[in-house]
Amino acid sequence: MTGPVLPRRALLAGSLALGLARPAIAQARPRVVVVGGGFAGAIAARALVRLGVEATLVDPAAATGAGYVACPFSNLVLGGLRTMADQRFGYDGVRRAGVTVAALAATGVDATARRVRLADGTDLPYDRLILAPGVDMNFAALPGYDAAAAEILPHAWKAGPQTERLARQLDAMPDGGTVLMAVPPVPYRCPPGPYERASLIAHWLKTHKPRSKLIVLDAKDQFSKQRLFEEAWKALYPGTLEWVGQSLGGRVTEVDVAGRTLVTEFDRHRGDVINVIPPQRAGAIAAAAGVADRSGWCPVEPVGFESRLVPGVHVIGDAAIMGAMPKSAFAAADQARVCARAVAALLAGGAPATPKLANTCWSVVAPDYGISVAGVYRPGPTGLLTDIDGAGGISPVGAAPAVRVAEAAHAASWFDGITADAFG
């Protein structure tokens, strides 16, 4: 970190006014500030250092021993298959990679002066800025549900204390109780995530509270990997898990916290445990930096992910509007690598290469039962990332158990790999 510095031109002018010889100034390495220390931010910062660019990663989580808490695989905590300790990653590996880590929150961006303001009042100058702020809950979008309500009816869509709170509530619920889950319309972080969560909560109920039931109230009629999830639910959780789509009255329009009730267009549902996943938007620093539009998300060009609203600022990960590429940790990591190469090229006076990007989303629906969907993307004529026809794929319906076991193992291997890339 550094405080405000005088522009080099002012320093030179002062030297000449005093009759001093003009000093020889060594060319400094270009400086990039990366705000947000999740998968996108950490991988981008490490990639920049490997490319010879000075990178500073800004995230208050680096100030604590707990560090970053990973959202992927956090649903397995609710299913009793992992602990929260398994989800925590520190930043020592990021520092060892040569990244400077500022363990403070970023509170503002002056894009004209190219400075990031930190919570202690100091500024970080940059030549290029990468924002990887993730998501915030859009509490204004669902009547009755705000930050205070989330302490009672947790969303757990940011892993950590909310995940632990929801797990404790499930554990305390009497057998025979009802669990409700509200799923928002797209876009939101991790399209198949709510359905993986529903599967693993159903697994936990079947194992520990077999007379209980989970009802999923959904603002959509179609969702990612739907046939695969429904196949698994029919085989594994009949009578335990009920999914109600939008056309059948599943869209939640209001939350009654005191009455522990979710109000839909046609009905009222009371639950013993209620998990409300609200609509979302880009993390707060995106709005402060001026890179979020009226949708709450960040429009970017599809080659180097530079903001369409603020030059010199790039946005990657869940906060960005990426067209066909979903909001997932795999996608964020691939965007981080592409963005780092693009930024390095721009700082060197060149142009970024046109990228191809990939994504795979695994979902664990029970122990040793995994499913996945994959895609490959490139910049399209609309100025967004588009699918490459014929690339990618999805797990087969009706596959043998050995296939599901292998997919669950692939999911675990991917998680180990991405956490090592980011934090190892």
C-alpha angles and dihedrals in degrees: 000000000000138000126237114306131200116251112262090240091060092049092051092047090054092051093051092048089057091052092249122149114258106260124232108250121205115227107254121220113258113264126224124184117206116198115202125044102214125108095294096046098042094047092046092051093049092047091052092054090051087054092054097258122132107240132190118191116207120202131131091216088075089069093068133065089234091063120173120001111210120225095200109087092013088113086066088064088060089049092053092245099111139022128234089247087066089060099054124097130178130213101238090104090052090053092047088055089063099260118138108229121208107196095205138093119261108234103179148357129223100199093181094055090032096232135135116215115219129208092257091058097255124125131227114209118216141183091206130009127212117196118199099165100151117208140315125204112259096222092173091066099067117051113233096018119100138138092286091050089051089063088062101032102029124212095197088195089130106054118235130057091006091056091049091048093053091047091052091050091052090049093050095047114106117245107266093040127133125242118200126198124190116204120197130221118265139305104063139123114292108001096213093039098098091052093049087050092049090050094050095044087051089051090052092048093048089051101041109016106024096172091059128095138210120212117193113204108198132192088209138061094208131042142170116294089358098159091049094049093046091050090053094045092051092051100039110024112031110159091010104071125043121181119201116193128207096263090055093051100274100133110106111221101175141013121221102198097180091049093042087231136139114211118211131181092270108019151016121242122198119201138187089214120023126192110191115191102192129199113279143210138188117297116277097259089064092065091042089054092048095240097115119086128208091286089065091243132098122254112214137173111255102236106058098000094241112167116263088213105043122033118225094027121103124195124202138170129024095343096063131085101237103167112223094002109097129227102262139131092247090052092046092053093050091047089051093057093046092047093050091054091046093050092048090051093049092048089052091053095256135111127257118254117245105260138216114209133193137203135188123184116196121191126194111211098173138349108302092003117109135162131186148188125202136190141179121214142190136176110284136202092266092063093253134097111272134192118265104231114242095016124110124017146197136251113272120256112240094023122166117264090252089063091054091048091051092049091052089052091049090052091053092047091050091051092051089049099049094046089051091049091051105034110006 
